[in-house]
Amino acid sequence: MLNALLIVALAALQAPAAQQGQPQDPSAGQSQPPVVPVGFVPSGVQAPTQPVANSTSTWTRDPRFAPLGLAKTSGDRASSIASLVAVRGQEDNAIMGIGLVVGLQGTGDSIEAARRLLSNLLLTRNINLDLQTLSSKNIAIVQVEATLPAGAKPGRRIDATVSAIGDSTSLQGGVLAFTELTDASGRVVWATASGPITIGGFTASGEAAKATKNHTTVGTLSNGGKCEREVPTSIVSEHGWVHLDLRSAHDTLGNAVRIAESVNAAYPGSAECTADGKTIKVRVPADLPTGSHAAFVDGLLRRGIVSDDVARVIINERTGTIVMGGDVRLRPGAIAQGAITVTIAETPEASQPGPLSAGQTVVLPRTDIAVAEQDNALVATPGATTLQEVVDVLNVLGATPRELITILQAMAQGGLLEAEIRRM
């Protein structure tokens, strides 16, 4: 009975405003549509926020750098024969070997080959261990390379280069175990190498960050190699000739003829050019003692000639480098160059379904492409007979080094460029 009275009292307190003497809303008895908050689905659960960010890709071109003009030296400069030729028999010799670096701080190889090489190294010290017990990552298989100069004597110290072969991440702090260096046949040991490795950098890492300076999987051993046997060499052949081979950058017939003439001026009839024009043969005087052969060759190399100015253009498409030298010339012509820049930006978006909607996440591709083409007019290029004139003509085009590489190649194919093009 008491509960019924309480219910009646509460109903009286919650009576409509019309019963309180206030005007009643005419739409009070009508049903109103529910107000759905923004970001909510009919289920009443907030929908996931969709991605709205966009990727951007831009291409910029820096202003042209205008170098200062340099004064040209007057007269022809004589070049020593030593800078144009190489004496046959004085070549360097490359040797290599496979070794093991130890002492790494967990940055070594994880492959089985490293463990096998370590097992073989221990066997040389009469230590036989099960391969399965060798699981340390403080070792790394490396390739060791060195260069033996001509006439190297036993005991001479040489530098060596160490390069990781396996999956080692760093050779920092490592020590190269005793390694034999052989020739290409792999049978004759010419030198050995061992000692601490210098990598010229470092690597430090944590759980979520890593810092690296320089290349940490290649190092050097300064004076870490030792020559074990003499490298036989001779500057005079068994028939009494000294062969002067022209270097690749100066292998012109004019240089070969001038070198032979210069040598014949000092020793008449002693020098001649080979049939291919790449080598000058000089006969050693018969009465010259063996101990004076080095002084004789040194006197030849000190003589000077006026070498050819080779019309040559060296280009490197990877780095955008252009080097011109010698008597590079241009014939009159016309050039039009218009660079096309294509900018592509990929912005894939993930579309998330609403909760309890039984939908699936879908990745929607979004691609923005922008193409810009330069509208350059046809430029008439006059002929150029000196290197400075060639530079002035090419600068008028306003092309970047990479664009200039394409122009030079086209000019050479069209006969407008009078020079040899060599690619690096």
C-alpha positions as CSV (number, residue, x, y, z in Angstrom):
1,M,0.0,0.0,0.0
2,L,2.9,2.3,0.9
3,N,4.6,1.6,-2.5
4,A,1.4,2.6,-4.4
5,L,1.2,5.9,-2.6
6,L,4.8,6.7,-3.5
7,I,4.2,6.0,-7.1
8,V,1.2,8.3,-7.2
9,A,3.2,11.1,-5.6
10,L,6.1,10.9,-8.1
11,A,3.6,11.0,-11.0
12,A,2.1,14.2,-9.7
13,L,5.5,15.8,-9.4
14,Q,6.4,14.9,-13.0
15,A,3.1,16.2,-14.5
16,P,3.3,18.0,-17.9
17,A,3.8,21.7,-18.0
18,A,0.2,22.2,-19.3
19,Q,-1.1,21.0,-15.9
20,Q,1.2,23.7,-14.3
21,G,-0.6,26.5,-16.2
22,Q,2.1,26.7,-19.0
23,P,1.3,26.6,-22.7
24,Q,1.6,23.2,-24.2
25,D,3.7,22.5,-27.3
26,P,1.3,21.5,-30.2
27,S,3.8,18.9,-31.3
28,A,4.1,17.4,-27.9
29,G,2.1,14.4,-28.8
30,Q,3.9,13.7,-32.1
31,S,7.0,11.4,-32.5
32,Q,10.3,13.2,-33.2
33,P,13.2,11.6,-35.1
34,P,16.1,10.7,-32.9
35,V,19.1,13.1,-33.1
36,V,22.2,11.1,-34.3
37,P,25.4,12.6,-33.1
38,V,28.1,13.2,-35.8
39,G,30.5,10.3,-36.0
40,F,28.1,7.7,-34.7
41,V,26.5,4.8,-36.5
42,P,22.9,3.6,-35.9
43,S,24.3,1.0,-33.5
44,G,25.4,3.8,-31.2
45,V,29.2,3.0,-31.6
46,Q,31.5,5.6,-32.9
47,A,32.8,4.9,-36.4
48,P,36.6,4.8,-37.1
49,T,38.2,8.0,-38.5
50,Q,39.1,7.7,-42.1
51,P,42.6,8.8,-43.4
52,V,42.7,12.2,-45.0
53,A,46.4,12.8,-45.4
54,N,47.9,13.1,-48.9
55,S,51.4,12.3,-50.2
56,T,53.4,14.9,-52.0
57,S,56.3,14.7,-54.5
58,T,58.1,17.8,-55.8
59,W,61.0,18.4,-58.1
60,T,63.1,21.5,-57.8
61,R,65.9,23.0,-59.8
62,D,68.6,25.0,-58.1
63,P,69.8,28.3,-59.7
64,R,72.8,28.0,-61.9
65,F,76.2,28.4,-60.3
66,A,78.3,31.0,-62.2
67,P,82.0,30.2,-61.7
68,L,84.6,32.9,-62.0
69,G,86.7,33.1,-65.1
70,L,90.3,31.7,-64.8
71,A,93.3,33.1,-66.6
72,K,94.7,30.9,-69.3
73,T,98.4,30.0,-69.2
74,S,100.4,31.1,-72.2
75,G,102.6,28.7,-74.2
76,D,102.8,25.0,-74.5
77,R,103.6,23.0,-71.4
78,A,106.1,20.2,-71.7
79,S,105.2,16.9,-70.0
80,S,107.7,14.4,-68.7
81,I,107.7,11.1,-70.3
82,A,107.2,9.5,-66.9
83,S,103.6,11.0,-66.8
84,L,102.7,9.5,-70.2
85,V,104.1,6.0,-70.1
86,A,104.5,3.0,-67.8
87,V,107.6,0.9,-67.7
88,R,106.8,-2.7,-68.5
89,G,107.8,-5.0,-65.6
90,Q,106.8,-2.4,-62.9
91,E,103.2,-3.5,-62.6
92,D,101.5,-4.0,-59.3
93,N,100.3,-7.5,-58.4
94,A,96.9,-8.2,-56.8
95,I,96.6,-11.0,-54.2
96,M,93.7,-12.1,-52.0
97,G,92.6,-14.6,-49.5
98,I,89.6,-15.7,-47.3
99,G,90.0,-15.1,-43.6
100,L,88.1,-14.9,-40.3
101,V,87.6,-11.9,-38.2
102,V,87.2,-12.5,-34.5
103,G,86.4,-10.4,-31.5
104,L,83.2,-8.8,-32.8
105,Q,80.5,-7.7,-30.3
106,G,77.6,-9.8,-31.6
107,T,77.7,-8.3,-35.1
108,G,79.2,-11.3,-36.8
109,D,77.8,-13.9,-39.2
110,S,74.9,-16.2,-38.4
111,I,75.6,-18.6,-41.3
112,E,76.9,-22.1,-40.9
113,A,79.9,-21.4,-43.1
114,A,81.4,-19.1,-40.4
115,R,81.2,-21.9,-37.9
116,R,82.9,-24.4,-40.2
117,L,85.7,-21.9,-40.9
118,L,86.2,-21.4,-37.2
119,S,86.2,-25.2,-36.7
120,N,88.9,-25.5,-39.4
121,L,91.0,-22.8,-37.7
122,L,90.8,-24.6,-34.4
123,L,91.9,-27.8,-36.0
124,T,95.1,-26.2,-37.0
125,R,95.8,-25.8,-33.3
126,N,94.8,-29.4,-32.6
127,I,91.5,-28.3,-31.0
128,N,88.6,-30.5,-32.2
129,L,85.1,-29.1,-31.2
130,D,81.7,-30.2,-32.3
131,L,80.3,-27.9,-35.0
132,Q,77.0,-27.6,-33.1
133,T,78.7,-26.1,-30.1
134,L,80.1,-23.2,-32.1
135,S,77.2,-20.7,-32.1
136,S,78.9,-17.4,-31.4
137,K,78.1,-14.3,-33.5
138,N,81.5,-12.8,-32.7
139,I,83.1,-14.1,-35.9
140,A,82.7,-13.1,-39.6
141,I,84.0,-14.5,-42.9
142,V,85.9,-11.8,-44.8
143,Q,87.8,-11.4,-48.1
144,V,91.3,-10.0,-47.7
145,E,92.9,-8.1,-50.6
146,A,96.2,-6.5,-51.0
147,T,98.5,-5.1,-53.7
148,L,102.2,-6.2,-54.0
149,P,104.3,-3.6,-55.7
150,A,106.9,-4.6,-58.2
151,G,110.1,-5.9,-56.7
152,A,108.6,-6.3,-53.2
153,K,111.1,-8.1,-50.9
154,P,110.2,-10.6,-48.1
155,G,109.3,-8.9,-44.9
156,R,108.0,-5.7,-46.5
157,R,104.8,-4.5,-44.8
158,I,101.8,-3.7,-47.0
159,D,98.3,-2.5,-46.5
160,A,95.3,-4.8,-46.9
161,T,91.5,-4.4,-47.3
162,V,89.0,-6.5,-45.5
163,S,85.4,-7.0,-46.7
164,A,82.6,-8.9,-45.1
165,I,81.2,-11.8,-47.1
166,G,78.4,-13.2,-44.9
167,D,75.6,-11.4,-43.1
168,S,77.8,-9.6,-40.6
169,T,76.5,-6.1,-39.8
170,S,79.8,-4.6,-38.6
171,L,83.5,-5.3,-38.3
172,Q,84.0,-2.8,-35.6
173,G,86.5,-3.9,-33.0
174,G,87.4,-7.1,-34.9
175,V,90.8,-8.7,-35.4
176,L,91.7,-10.5,-38.5
177,A,93.1,-14.0,-37.8
178,F,96.2,-15.1,-39.6
179,T,95.3,-15.3,-43.3
180,E,97.4,-16.4,-46.3
181,L,97.2,-14.2,-49.5
182,T,97.7,-16.0,-52.8
183,D,97.7,-15.2,-56.5
184,A,94.9,-16.0,-58.9
185,S,95.8,-19.7,-59.0
186,G,95.4,-19.9,-55.2
187,R,98.4,-22.1,-54.9
188,V,101.3,-19.8,-54.2
189,V,101.3,-17.8,-51.0
190,W,102.8,-14.4,-51.6
191,A,101.9,-12.6,-48.4
192,T,100.1,-13.0,-45.0
193,A,97.9,-10.6,-43.1
194,S,96.6,-10.3,-39.5
195,G,95.8,-7.7,-36.9
196,P,93.2,-5.2,-35.8
197,I,90.8,-3.8,-38.3
198,T,90.1,-0.1,-38.8
199,I,86.8,0.7,-40.3
200,G,86.8,4.5,-40.1
201,G,83.4,4.7,-38.6
202,F,81.1,3.2,-36.1
203,T,77.6,1.8,-35.5
204,A,75.5,2.0,-32.4
205,S,72.0,0.7,-32.0
206,G,69.2,0.3,-29.4
207,E,65.8,-1.1,-29.3
208,A,64.2,1.4,-31.7
209,A,67.0,3.5,-33.1
210,K,70.4,3.0,-34.9
211,A,73.2,5.3,-35.8
212,T,75.9,4.4,-38.4
213,K,78.8,6.4,-39.7
214,N,80.6,5.3,-42.9
215,H,80.6,1.7,-44.2
216,T,81.1,-0.7,-41.3
217,T,81.5,-3.9,-43.2
218,V,84.7,-2.9,-45.0
219,G,87.9,-2.1,-43.1
220,T,91.6,-1.7,-43.7
221,L,94.8,-3.1,-42.1
222,S,97.4,-0.5,-42.2
223,N,100.7,-2.3,-42.5
224,G,98.8,-5.4,-41.5
225,G,100.2,-7.5,-44.4
226,K,103.7,-8.9,-44.8
227,C,105.3,-10.0,-48.0
228,E,106.6,-13.6,-47.8
229,R,108.5,-14.0,-51.0
230,E,110.2,-11.7,-53.5
231,V,108.2,-10.6,-56.5
232,P,110.5,-11.1,-59.5
233,T,110.7,-8.1,-61.9
234,S,113.0,-6.5,-64.4
235,I,112.9,-3.2,-66.3
236,V,115.1,-4.6,-69.1
237,S,114.0,-7.6,-71.1
238,E,116.3,-10.5,-71.8
239,H,116.9,-9.1,-75.2
240,G,118.1,-5.8,-73.9
241,W,115.0,-3.7,-74.5
242,V,113.1,-1.3,-72.3
243,H,109.4,-1.2,-73.2
244,L,107.5,2.1,-72.5
245,D,103.8,1.5,-72.7
246,L,101.6,4.6,-73.2
247,R,98.9,5.1,-70.6
248,S,95.3,4.9,-71.8
249,A,94.7,8.6,-71.5
250,H,97.7,9.5,-73.7
251,D,97.9,6.6,-76.1
252,T,98.0,8.7,-79.3
253,L,100.3,8.2,-82.3
254,G,101.7,11.7,-81.9
255,N,102.8,11.0,-78.3
256,A,104.5,7.8,-79.4
257,V,106.4,9.5,-82.2
258,R,107.5,12.4,-80.0
259,I,108.7,10.1,-77.2
260,A,110.7,8.1,-79.8
261,E,112.2,11.3,-81.3
262,S,113.1,12.6,-77.8
263,V,114.9,9.4,-76.9
264,N,116.7,9.2,-80.2
265,A,117.9,12.8,-79.8
266,A,119.8,11.6,-76.7
267,Y,120.7,8.1,-77.9
268,P,120.5,8.0,-81.7
269,G,118.9,5.0,-83.2
270,S,118.0,3.4,-79.8
271,A,114.2,4.0,-79.8
272,E,111.4,2.8,-82.1
273,C,107.6,2.5,-82.0
274,T,105.9,-0.8,-82.2
275,A,103.4,-1.6,-85.0
276,D,100.4,-0.8,-82.9
277,G,101.7,2.6,-81.9
278,K,101.1,2.0,-78.2
279,T,104.7,1.1,-77.1
280,I,108.1,2.6,-77.5
281,K,111.0,0.2,-77.5
282,V,114.3,1.5,-76.3
283,R,117.5,-0.5,-76.7
284,V,119.9,-0.4,-73.8
285,P,123.6,0.2,-74.8
286,A,125.4,-3.0,-74.8
287,D,128.3,-1.7,-72.8
288,L,126.1,-0.4,-70.0
289,P,126.5,-2.4,-66.8
290,T,123.5,-4.0,-65.2
291,G,123.8,-1.8,-62.2
292,S,123.3,1.3,-64.4
293,H,120.0,0.2,-66.0
294,A,117.9,1.9,-63.4
295,A,119.8,5.2,-63.9
296,F,119.5,4.8,-67.7
297,V,115.7,4.4,-67.5
298,D,115.3,7.2,-65.1
299,G,117.1,9.5,-67.5
300,L,114.7,8.5,-70.2
301,L,111.6,9.2,-68.1
302,R,112.8,12.6,-67.0
303,R,112.9,13.9,-70.6
304,G,110.0,16.2,-71.6
305,I,107.9,16.4,-74.7
306,V,104.9,18.5,-75.8
307,S,102.1,16.0,-75.6
308,D,98.9,16.0,-77.7
309,D,95.9,17.8,-76.5
310,V,93.4,15.0,-76.9
311,A,89.9,16.1,-77.8
312,R,88.1,14.0,-75.3
313,V,84.9,14.3,-73.2
314,I,84.5,12.1,-70.2
315,I,81.0,11.7,-68.9
316,N,79.6,9.9,-65.9
317,E,75.8,9.5,-66.1
318,R,75.6,8.1,-62.5
319,T,77.0,11.3,-60.9
320,G,76.3,13.8,-63.7
321,T,80.0,14.6,-64.1
322,I,81.4,16.1,-67.3
323,V,85.1,16.6,-68.0
324,M,86.3,18.2,-71.3
325,G,89.9,18.6,-72.4
326,G,92.1,19.2,-75.3
327,D,91.1,20.5,-78.7
328,V,87.3,20.0,-78.3
329,R,85.5,21.8,-81.1
330,L,81.9,22.4,-82.2
331,R,80.4,22.8,-85.6
332,P,77.6,25.3,-86.2
333,G,74.2,23.9,-85.6
334,A,70.9,24.4,-83.8
335,I,69.7,22.7,-80.5
336,A,66.4,22.6,-78.8
337,Q,66.2,20.8,-75.5
338,G,63.1,20.5,-73.4
339,A,63.2,18.5,-70.2
340,I,60.1,16.6,-69.1
341,T,59.5,16.2,-65.4
342,V,57.1,13.5,-64.2
343,T,56.1,13.6,-60.6
344,I,54.1,10.7,-59.2
345,A,52.7,10.5,-55.6
346,E,51.2,7.4,-54.3
347,T,48.7,7.8,-51.4
348,P,46.9,4.5,-50.6
349,E,44.1,4.9,-48.1
350,A,42.6,2.2,-45.9
351,S,38.8,2.3,-45.7
352,Q,37.7,1.0,-42.3
353,P,34.1,-0.4,-42.0
354,G,31.9,0.6,-39.1
355,P,31.8,-1.5,-36.0
356,L,29.3,-4.4,-36.0
357,S,28.7,-3.8,-39.8
358,A,30.3,-7.1,-40.9
359,G,32.4,-5.2,-43.4
360,Q,36.1,-5.6,-44.4
361,T,39.0,-3.2,-44.5
362,V,39.8,-2.2,-48.1
363,V,43.0,-0.4,-49.3
364,L,42.0,2.2,-51.9
365,P,44.8,3.3,-54.3
366,R,45.3,7.0,-54.7
367,T,47.8,8.3,-57.3
368,D,48.6,11.9,-58.2
369,I,50.6,12.5,-61.4
370,A,52.0,15.8,-62.5
371,V,53.9,16.3,-65.8
372,A,55.8,19.5,-66.5
373,E,57.6,20.1,-69.8
374,Q,59.9,23.0,-70.6
375,D,59.0,25.0,-73.7
376,N,62.4,26.0,-74.9
377,A,63.0,27.5,-78.3
378,L,65.4,26.3,-80.9
379,V,68.9,27.8,-80.2
380,A,71.4,28.4,-83.0
381,T,74.9,27.5,-81.8
382,P,77.9,29.0,-83.6
383,G,81.0,27.0,-84.2
384,A,83.6,26.9,-81.4
385,T,87.3,26.3,-82.1
386,T,88.7,26.6,-78.5
387,L,87.7,24.9,-75.2
388,Q,86.6,28.3,-73.8
389,E,84.4,28.9,-76.8
390,V,82.8,25.5,-76.4
391,V,82.1,26.2,-72.7
392,D,80.5,29.6,-73.6
393,V,78.3,28.0,-76.2
394,L,77.1,25.2,-74.0
395,N,76.4,27.6,-71.1
396,V,74.0,29.5,-73.4
397,L,71.7,26.5,-73.4
398,G,71.2,26.7,-69.6
399,A,71.0,23.0,-69.3
400,T,71.8,21.0,-66.2
401,P,74.8,18.6,-66.2
402,R,72.6,15.6,-66.7
403,E,70.8,17.3,-69.5
404,L,74.1,18.4,-71.0
405,I,75.3,14.8,-71.1
406,T,72.3,13.9,-73.4
407,I,73.0,17.0,-75.5
408,L,76.7,16.1,-75.9
409,Q,75.9,12.5,-76.9
410,A,73.4,13.7,-79.5
411,M,75.9,16.3,-80.8
412,A,78.6,13.6,-81.2
413,Q,76.2,11.3,-83.1
414,G,75.2,14.3,-85.3
415,G,78.8,15.3,-86.1
416,L,78.5,18.6,-84.3
417,L,81.0,17.6,-81.6
418,E,84.6,17.0,-82.7
419,A,85.8,14.9,-79.7
420,E,85.9,11.4,-78.4
421,I,83.3,10.6,-75.8
422,R,84.3,8.1,-73.0
423,R,81.8,6.9,-70.4
424,M,82.8,6.1,-66.9
